[in-house]
């Protein structure tokens, strides 16, 4: 190849390289220009929330209860109760040769003590407290300590106990105490929101939330011959230490005293039971005023009516409570009630289980009147009965 041809070829190659470089630079400038490039990032969404203390509720949450104020108020009136009881593990005979009240015995066989914990609800500004009887069972006044939400500690005295409803009233000496507003448990319905406040596992002032799962439950947990069980069932978490604590509605009104759980492992499984506030209020008023419970009695033995029995009696519906025995000189006998009569309602409130009837009558004192709707042989009649006391 001649010299000038080689020179021309080299020049063309150089020119091509320069042009290619310029094209690459122009393309890169367009692609990499920071003013024109598209940048993609992950967007983090943050809740706007409500301003602290705001009462406004977003429309999307209008159906949900706002329980902040309820929790703040009710925790002030729920107390922590700690007691000491004598452990009964000492296997020594109880006879004239073993006088355990003799202080000399304490030198050789010191009494072992065990502590129990529970909750209580202040119901008056001067220091009356409702709790469960089993929380303070086996104790004396000197061993009951009550700790308020503000950490003040008091020694409480027992005003009275009612084993048949598992209720008790304590008293501490103080004034101006925060106290709960007692609501009407007859207005509670299945599905209502409720809040449980207590001291489970020594975790003081614990607040849990749930709904009312059922009403009028009888779960055979009160060990008393005259027991009355008609519990409010809830799925609000209740555990050991919650006993005696408050069950309140979404307005902060006391509707029950937390008492027990149904469980297979000793811990919460979704089934808690509370004594209705109307029963707790009546019992506490009796204990405060009289030192004992004044309970009216009809003087009957009763059973719930099932499908087969309703058919045998000729009832148009499966309802009511059947009288199977009437005690002599009882209130029921005095107005002419008979065996196989079916009680349909008490003061207008339907009673379809035996424990429902017991509850309605137990809310009355001796000497008070109740109206009974009685079904007998196809006819419904209303009777007014004056209740007797247990001594009658």
C-alpha positions in Angstrom: 0.0 0.0 0.0 1.3 3.4 -0.9 2.3 5.9 1.7 -0.5 8.4 1.1 -3.1 5.7 1.2 -1.9 4.5 4.6 -2.0 8.1 5.8 -5.6 8.6 4.6 -6.7 5.3 6.2 -5.2 6.4 9.6 -6.8 9.8 9.4 -10.2 8.2 8.7 -9.9 5.8 11.7 -8.9 8.7 14.0 -11.8 10.8 12.8 -14.2 7.8 13.3 -12.9 7.4 16.9 -13.3 11.0 17.7 -16.9 11.0 16.3 -17.8 7.9 18.3 -16.4 9.4 21.5 -18.4 12.6 21.0 -21.6 10.5 20.5 -20.9 8.5 23.7 -20.3 11.7 25.6 -23.6 13.3 24.3 -25.6 10.2 25.2 -24.0 10.0 28.7 -24.7 13.6 29.3 -28.4 13.1 28.5 -28.7 10.0 30.6 -26.7 11.1 33.6 -27.9 14.7 33.8 -29.0 15.0 37.5 -31.7 17.5 36.5 -33.3 15.0 34.2 -32.7 11.6 35.9 -35.6 9.7 37.6 -34.9 8.7 41.1 -37.0 5.9 42.9 -37.1 5.6 46.7 -39.2 3.6 49.2 -41.9 5.8 50.8 -42.3 5.4 54.6 -45.9 6.1 55.8 -46.2 7.6 59.3 -49.4 7.7 61.3 -50.6 11.3 61.8 -52.4 10.1 65.0 -54.3 12.3 67.3 -52.8 15.1 69.2 -52.2 14.3 72.8 -55.3 14.8 74.8 -57.5 15.2 71.7 -61.1 14.0 72.1 -61.7 14.0 68.3 -62.2 10.5 66.8 -61.5 9.8 63.1 -64.7 8.9 61.2 -63.2 5.5 60.4 -62.9 4.7 64.1 -66.1 6.2 65.2 -67.5 2.8 66.2 -64.6 1.9 68.5 -64.6 3.0 72.1 -62.0 5.5 73.2 -60.8 4.1 76.5 -57.9 6.3 77.5 -59.9 8.4 79.9 -61.7 5.4 81.3 -58.4 3.6 82.0 -57.0 6.7 83.6 -60.0 7.2 85.9 -60.7 3.7 86.9 -57.1 2.7 87.8 -57.2 5.4 90.5 -60.0 3.6 92.3 -58.6 0.0 92.0 -56.3 -1.1 94.8 -53.8 -3.8 95.3 -54.5 -6.2 98.3 -51.9 -8.3 99.9 -52.6 -10.6 102.9 -50.9 -13.2 105.0 -52.4 -16.5 105.9 -51.1 -19.4 108.0 -49.9 -22.3 105.9 -51.6 -25.5 107.0 -48.8 -27.9 106.1 -47.9 -28.9 109.7 -49.0 -32.4 110.3 -49.3 -32.4 114.1 -52.3 -33.7 116.1 -54.8 -31.1 117.3 -55.4 -32.3 120.9 -54.8 -31.3 124.5 -51.1 -32.2 124.2 -50.5 -29.9 121.2 -51.6 -26.4 122.1 -50.7 -24.3 119.1 -51.8 -21.2 120.8 -49.1 -21.6 123.4 -46.2 -19.3 122.4 -43.7 -22.0 123.5 -44.8 -24.1 120.6 -43.7 -21.2 118.2 -40.0 -21.8 119.4 -40.1 -25.4 118.0 -42.8 -25.2 115.3 -42.9 -21.7 114.0 -46.0 -21.0 112.0 -45.4 -20.7 108.3 -47.0 -17.8 106.5 -48.0 -17.5 102.9 -49.0 -14.3 101.2 -51.9 -13.9 98.8 -52.7 -11.1 96.4 -55.7 -9.7 94.9 -57.5 -6.5 93.9 -60.3 -4.3 95.3 -62.5 -1.4 94.2 -62.9 1.8 96.2 -66.7 2.6 96.2 -66.7 5.6 98.6 -64.4 8.6 99.2 -64.1 7.6 102.9 -62.5 4.2 102.1 -65.0 1.4 101.7 -63.6 -1.2 99.3 -65.4 -4.1 97.6 -63.4 -7.3 96.9 -63.8 -11.0 96.7 -64.2 -13.0 99.9 -61.6 -15.6 98.7 -59.0 -12.8 98.4 -59.1 -12.3 102.2 -60.1 -15.8 103.3 -58.1 -17.0 106.4 -56.8 -13.6 107.3 -57.3 -11.2 110.2 -57.4 -7.4 110.0 -53.8 -7.0 111.0 -52.5 -8.9 108.0 -54.5 -7.1 105.2 -52.5 -4.4 103.4 -54.1 -2.2 100.8 -51.9 -0.2 98.4 -53.5 2.6 96.5 -52.6 3.6 92.9 -50.6 6.5 94.3 -48.5 4.0 96.4 -49.9 4.9 99.8 -50.3 1.8 102.0 -53.0 1.2 104.5 -54.0 -1.6 106.9 -57.6 -2.5 106.2 -60.2 -3.9 108.5 -62.9 -6.4 107.4 -66.4 -4.8 107.5 -68.1 -8.0 106.5 -68.1 -11.1 104.3 -70.6 -13.0 102.2 -69.3 -16.5 101.2 -72.5 -17.2 99.3 -71.7 -14.6 96.7 -67.9 -14.5 97.3 -68.0 -10.8 98.2 -66.4 -8.9 101.1 -66.1 -5.3 102.1 -62.9 -3.7 103.6 -62.4 -0.3 105.2 -59.3 1.9 105.2 -59.1 5.1 107.2 -58.8 8.0 104.7 -60.9 10.7 103.1 -61.2 12.2 99.7 -60.3 9.0 97.9 -61.0 8.5 94.2 -63.9 6.1 93.9 -65.6 4.3 91.0 -69.2 5.1 89.8 -71.3 2.0 90.2 -73.3 1.3 87.1 -76.5 -0.7 86.5 -75.5 -4.3 85.5 -79.1 -5.0 84.3 -78.3 -2.7 81.3 -75.3 -4.8 80.3 -75.8 -6.8 77.0 -73.8 -9.4 75.2 -71.3 -7.7 72.9 -70.8 -4.6 75.0 -67.3 -3.3 75.4 -65.8 -3.8 78.9 -62.5 -3.0 80.6 -61.0 -5.1 83.4 -58.7 -3.4 85.9 -56.6 -5.3 88.5 -53.3 -6.6 89.6 -52.6 -9.9 87.8 -49.3 -11.6 88.8 -48.5 -8.5 90.9 -48.5 -6.4 87.8 -50.3 -3.4 89.4 -53.0 -1.3 87.7 -53.2 -3.6 84.6 -55.9 -2.7 82.1 -57.3 -5.2 79.6 -60.2 -4.9 77.2 -62.8 -7.2 75.8 -66.5 -7.7 75.3 -69.3 -9.2 77.3 -69.5 -12.9 76.1 -72.5 -14.1 78.0 -74.8 -13.2 81.0 -76.1 -15.2 83.9 -73.4 -17.8 84.0 -73.4 -20.5 86.7 -70.0 -22.2 86.8 -70.1 -23.9 90.3 -67.0 -22.2 91.7 -68.4 -20.8 95.0 -68.1 -23.4 97.7 -71.1 -22.5 99.7 -74.4 -24.3 100.2 -76.4 -21.1 99.6 -74.3 -19.9 96.7 -75.6 -17.5 94.2 -73.8 -17.5 90.8 -75.1 -15.4 87.9 -71.8 -14.1 86.4 -71.1 -11.8 83.6 -68.7 -13.6 81.2 -66.0 -11.7 79.4 -63.0 -12.3 77.2 -61.1 -9.4 78.7 -57.9 -11.0 80.1 -58.3 -11.9 83.8 -55.7 -13.8 85.7 -54.6 -14.6 89.3 -54.5 -11.3 91.1 -57.4 -9.8 89.2 -59.9 -11.2 91.7 -61.8 -8.4 93.4 -60.9 -5.9 90.6 -63.2 -3.8 88.5 -65.1 -4.6 85.3 -66.3 -1.4 83.8 -68.2 -0.4 80.7 -66.9 2.0 78.1 -68.2 4.9 80.1 -66.1 3.9 83.2 -69.1 2.7 85.2 -68.6 -0.4 87.4 -70.6 -3.3 86.0 -68.9 -6.2 87.7 -66.4 -7.5 90.3 -63.9 -9.8 88.5 -63.9 -13.1 90.4 -62.8 -16.2 88.4 -61.6 -17.7 85.2 -62.3 -21.0 83.4 -59.0 -22.5 82.4 -57.3 -25.9 81.9 -53.7 -24.6 82.7 -54.3 -22.1 85.5 -53.9 -19.0 83.2 -56.1 -16.9 81.0 -57.8 -18.7 78.2 -60.5 -16.2 77.2 -63.2 -17.0 79.8 -63.5 -14.7 82.8 -66.4 -14.2 85.2 -67.5 -11.1 87.1 -70.2 -10.7 89.8 -72.8 -8.2 88.5 -72.5 -4.7 90.0 -76.1 -4.7 91.2 -75.4 -7.8 93.3 -72.1 -6.4 94.6 -73.7 -3.0 95.5 -76.6 -4.7 97.4 -74.3 -7.0 99.3 -71.9 -4.2 100.1 -74.7 -1.9 101.4 -75.9 -4.7 103.6 -72.5 -5.3 105.0 -71.8 -1.7 105.6 -75.1 -1.0 107.2 -75.7 -4.2 109.2 -72.4 -6.1 109.2 -74.2 -9.1 107.6 -76.3 -9.7 104.5 -80.1 -9.3 104.7 -81.4 -11.6 102.0 -85.0 -12.3 101.1 -86.2 -15.8 100.5 -89.2 -17.3 98.7 -88.7 -20.7 100.4 -88.9 -23.0 97.3 -86.7 -25.6 95.6 -86.5 -25.0 91.9 -85.2 -26.4 88.6 -84.7 -24.9 85.1 -87.3 -26.0 82.5 -85.9 -28.0 79.6 -87.5 -29.1 76.4 -89.0 -32.4 77.6 -90.3 -30.9 80.8 -91.9 -28.0 79.0 -93.7 -30.5 76.8 -94.9 -32.5 79.8 -96.2 -29.3 81.5 -97.9 -28.0 78.3 -95.9 -24.8 78.3 -96.2 -23.0 75.0 -92.4 -22.2 75.0 -89.3 -23.5 76.7 -89.0 -21.0 79.5 -89.2 -20.3 83.2 -88.2 -22.1 86.4 -90.3 -24.9 87.9 -91.1 -25.2 91.6 -90.5 -28.7 92.8 -90.8 -28.2 96.5 -92.3 -25.5 98.8 -91.0 -25.1 102.4 -93.4 -24.9 105.2 -94.3 -21.4 106.5 -92.4 -19.9 103.6 -93.3 -16.8 101.6 -94.3 -19.0 98.6 -96.6 -21.1 100.7 -98.3 -18.0 102.2 -99.5 -16.8 98.7 -100.6 -20.3 97.6 -97.9 -21.3 95.2 -97.8 -25.0 94.3 -95.4 -27.6 93.2 -95.1 -27.6 89.4 -95.9 -23.9 89.1 -93.6 -22.3 86.7 -92.1 -18.9 87.5 -91.7 -16.9 84.3 -90.5 -13.5 85.6 -89.6 -11.5 88.7 -90.7 -7.9 88.7 -91.0 -8.1 84.9 -87.5 -9.6 84.4 -87.6 -13.0 82.6 -86.0 -15.9 84.5 -85.2 -18.9 82.4 -82.6 -20.6 84.6 -82.7 -21.4 88.3 -79.7 -19.2 89.1 -81.4 -16.2 87.4 -84.4 -16.5 89.8 -82.0 -16.8 92.8 -80.2 -13.7 91.7 -83.4 -11.6 91.3 -84.7 -12.6 94.7 -81.3 -12.2 96.4 -81.3 -8.5 95.4 -84.2 -8.0 97.8 -84.3 -7.8 101.6 -86.7 -9.6 104.0 -90.0 -7.7 104.1 -89.7 -6.4 100.6 -92.3 -7.3 97.9 -91.7 -8.9 94.5 -94.1 -9.6 91.7 -94.0 -13.1 90.3 -95.5 -14.1 86.9 -96.6 -17.7 87.4 -97.7 -20.2 84.8 -100.1 -22.9 86.0 -102.1 -25.3 83.9 -102.3 -23.1 80.9 -103.0 -19.9 82.8 -100.6 -17.0 83.7 -101.2 -15.1 86.9 -99.2 -12.4 88.7 -98.7 -12.8 92.4 -97.2 -10.3 94.9 -95.2 -11.9 97.6 -93.6 -10.5 100.8 -90.2 -12.1 101.2 -89.1 -13.8 104.4 -85.7 -13.9 106.0 -83.6 -17.0 106.3 -84.6 -17.3 110.0 -88.2 -17.7 108.9 
